[in-house]
Amino acid sequence: MIDLHTHILPGLDDGSQEMEDSLKMCALALEGGVDTIMATPHSNQLGRFENFYSEELEQQFLQLQQAVSEEEIPVNLYLGMEIFASDDLEEKIRDGALISLNHSRYYLIEFAFDENPRQIGDDLEQIFAAGGVPLIAHPERYFCVQDHPALVYHWLQMGCFTQVNKGSPLGRFGRHAARAAGFLLQNQLATCIASDAHSPYARTTFMGDIQDYLFDQFGEAEMLRLTEQNPYRIIHDRDIPSHGILPERRRSFFF
């Protein structure tokens, strides 16, 4: 499997706090069936976790790669970031302060949980204007999606893609996120699933449980689409096949 969303770089945000934790997270990911990990520190959170792209950020990533190699943990690591939405996304992307996942066209973007859909749409358009494609982090956790999950169909029609957290359908972010995640999965509105891991002890990199859940609930083909095929396309900057259906009873959400 490929995990596109982890807070595995030590000491940068509310994820791993030291190299030992990062190495444990890599080992735990491997134990759960993951062999490829995207490091996505929180970025563009002004006054908190800014983490704009720099030589220092690149060096911290290379240090983790070196440590993983020395510990002989057979996982592949790539660099990206989880970008917090702001009014100047286009400018920061063009300036190189905000980067995509492994230099692809895909930018992992998150929003305040209580953000309104109109503002979300405006921010997504900024990424398109800068020449990128938004990969929306954990949409099932946003209140507007929990109230109206068919909003995600509209974002997919815009050309965006979506990343559901592995813990959401398993009930680890509460019943509202679980219900929204279930809707997205049942209607193929999720592009991929990732751990959004923050430590080796809670919200971990272990993906074996969600792999089993997806296989049992949706079958092997859908499990592979969400955990291997689409993540591979994102890392290697390939086109992603269109997906997602909108049940007739949900169409009224757009009017």
MIZA-633363 format. One record per residue (C-alpha): x, y, z; residue number from 1; residue in one letter. Coordinates in pm, whole numbers. Example, Ala and Ser with C-alpha at 12.3 -4.5 7.8 and 13.67 -1.06 7.14 Angstrom:
// MIZA-633363
1230/-450/780/1/a
1367/-106/714/2/s
// end
This chain:
// MIZA-633363
0/0/0/1/m
91/366/-39/2/i
23/617/240/3/d
-5/971/100/4/l
-66/1163/423/5/h
159/1136/729/6/t
310/1370/984/7/h
626/1166/1003/8/i
902/1429/979/9/l
1024/1482/1336/10/p
984/1808/1523/11/g
796/2006/1258/12/l
432/1995/1370/13/d
196/1803/1600/14/d
312/1472/1454/15/g
638/1290/1527/16/s
846/1476/1779/17/q
1176/1291/1740/18/e
1357/1064/1497/19/m
1293/757/1711/20/e
917/810/1675/21/d
953/857/1299/22/s
1143/530/1266/23/l
880/350/1472/24/k
612/495/1243/25/m
796/365/936/26/c
831/19/1090/27/a
465/13/1189/28/l
360/118/840/29/a
559/-171/695/30/l
400/-411/943/31/e
57/-297/822/32/g
135/-351/456/33/g
261/-5/353/34/v
586/17/159/35/d
562/377/36/36/t
510/682/259/37/i
455/1048/174/38/m
583/1288/442/39/a
331/1573/459/40/t
404/1817/744/41/p
144/2080/821/42/h
227/2394/628/43/s
91/2746/578/44/n
-50/2760/930/45/q
75/3108/1007/46/l
220/3151/1353/47/g
193/2779/1421/48/r
321/2533/1160/49/f
441/2735/863/50/e
691/2487/718/51/n
729/2657/382/52/f
953/2478/136/53/y
1320/2547/201/54/s
1660/2386/194/55/e
1615/2318/566/56/e
1291/2128/506/57/l
1457/1926/230/58/e
1747/1843/461/59/q
1513/1724/735/60/q
1349/1493/485/61/f
1686/1361/366/62/l
1789/1297/727/63/q
1480/1079/774/64/l
1555/894/451/65/q
1912/831/573/66/q
1796/708/913/67/a
1543/471/755/68/v
1816/334/530/69/s
2056/286/822/70/e
1786/101/1017/71/e
1722/-114/707/72/e
1348/-43/705/73/i
1239/-119/346/74/p
1000/170/285/75/v
1016/436/16/76/n
979/795/133/77/l
857/1096/-64/78/y
816/1461/33/79/l
505/1676/14/80/g
307/1888/258/81/m
-45/1929/393/82/e
-130/2284/295/83/i
-371/2487/505/84/f
-595/2696/282/85/a
-543/3074/266/86/s
-629/3365/39/87/d
-281/3367/-116/88/d
-244/3001/-218/89/l
-186/3079/-585/90/e
93/3326/-508/91/e
267/3091/-263/92/k
248/2798/-504/93/i
392/3006/-787/94/r
668/3132/-556/95/d
761/2776/-456/96/g
677/2820/-88/97/a
409/2550/-110/98/l
488/2225/-287/99/i
292/1936/-427/100/s
321/1566/-349/101/l
654/1447/-492/102/n
666/1736/-742/103/h
347/1611/-909/104/s
49/1822/-1012/105/r
-135/1715/-694/106/y
-146/1945/-388/107/y
-275/1808/-56/108/l
-500/2083/80/109/i
-688/2108/409/110/e
-945/2353/541/111/f
-1074/2468/877/112/a
-1336/2218/989/113/f
-1601/2492/999/114/d
-1511/2652/664/115/e
-1805/2734/438/116/n
-1840/2564/97/117/p
-1816/2889/-101/118/r
-1478/2974/50/119/q
-1358/2617/-3/120/i
-1452/2647/-369/121/g
-1265/2975/-404/122/d
-951/2827/-247/123/d
-966/2518/-469/124/l
-984/2744/-774/125/e
-659/2911/-663/126/q
-477/2579/-693/127/i
-612/2527/-1043/128/f
-508/2881/-1133/129/a
-153/2801/-1021/130/a
-146/2496/-1250/131/g
-207/2233/-983/132/g
-479/1985/-893/133/v
-626/1981/-540/134/p
-625/1661/-338/135/l
-868/1749/-58/136/i
-752/1609/277/137/a
-1012/1431/492/138/h
-1328/1598/352/139/p
-1539/1378/578/140/e
-1416/1581/877/141/r
-1547/1916/749/142/y
-1879/2018/898/143/f
-2029/2122/565/144/c
-1956/1776/422/145/v
-2096/1607/729/146/q
-2416/1806/676/147/d
-2419/1769/296/148/h
-2174/1496/185/149/p
-2281/1529/-179/150/a
-2080/1854/-188/151/l
-1784/1627/-258/152/v
-1943/1521/-588/153/y
-1935/1886/-695/154/h
-1565/1916/-605/155/w
-1484/1604/-805/156/l
-1671/1750/-1101/157/q
-1448/2059/-1070/158/m
-1147/1831/-1122/159/g
-1045/1789/-759/160/c
-970/1460/-586/161/f
-1020/1345/-227/162/t
-829/1166/48/163/q
-1028/1002/326/164/v
-860/931/661/165/n
-833/563/749/166/k
-971/629/1097/167/g
-1292/794/978/168/s
-1491/493/849/169/p
-1366/298/1150/170/l
-1533/549/1385/171/g
-1218/705/1527/172/r
-1322/1064/1454/173/f
-1678/1031/1577/174/g
-2007/925/1429/175/r
-2052/1229/1202/176/h
-1718/1173/1027/177/a
-1790/800/1010/178/a
-2127/859/845/179/r
-1982/1105/595/180/a
-1692/872/515/181/a
-1937/588/462/182/g
-2130/798/212/183/f
-1814/888/23/184/l
-1696/528/7/185/l
-2033/385/-91/186/q
-2063/631/-378/187/n
-1698/613/-492/188/q
-1643/977/-400/189/l
-1309/896/-232/190/a
-998/895/-449/191/t
-767/738/-192/192/c
-734/654/177/193/i
-436/752/392/194/a
-342/731/758/195/s
-295/1101/847/196/d
-66/946/1107/197/a
71/1159/1389/198/h
261/914/1611/199/s
351/548/1660/200/p
104/523/1949/201/y
-219/697/1843/202/a
-335/786/1491/203/r
-64/554/1366/204/t
73/456/1026/205/t
-69/103/1054/206/f
-302/50/757/207/m
-380/-320/788/208/g
-713/-255/960/209/d
-847/-24/690/210/i
-726/-261/418/211/q
-931/-540/577/212/d
-1232/-312/617/213/y
-1227/-201/254/214/l
-1186/-556/128/215/f
-1476/-682/342/216/d
-1711/-392/267/217/q
-1631/-304/-96/218/f
-1421/-583/-245/219/g
-1065/-622/-363/220/e
-1089/-396/-669/221/a
-1209/-95/-467/222/e
-956/-162/-191/223/m
-674/-161/-447/224/l
-805/154/-615/225/r
-802/345/-287/226/l
-482/216/-128/227/t
-252/138/-421/228/e
-361/238/-771/229/q
-472/598/-723/230/n
-196/677/-471/231/p
57/544/-725/232/y
-93/769/-993/233/r
-63/1069/-762/234/i
299/1005/-664/235/i
401/954/-1027/236/h
192/1242/-1164/237/d
-41/1025/-1371/238/r
-400/1099/-1467/239/d
-661/965/-1226/240/i
-973/805/-1378/241/p
-1291/997/-1303/242/s
-1507/846/-1032/243/h
-1803/917/-808/244/g
-2178/893/-835/245/i
-2448/1118/-692/246/l
-2761/941/-568/247/p
-3075/1104/-704/248/e
-3203/1196/-360/249/r
-2890/1406/-295/250/r
-2904/1626/-603/251/r
-3102/1894/-420/252/s
-2789/1988/-222/253/f
-2667/2190/-519/254/f
-2976/2413/-548/255/f
// end
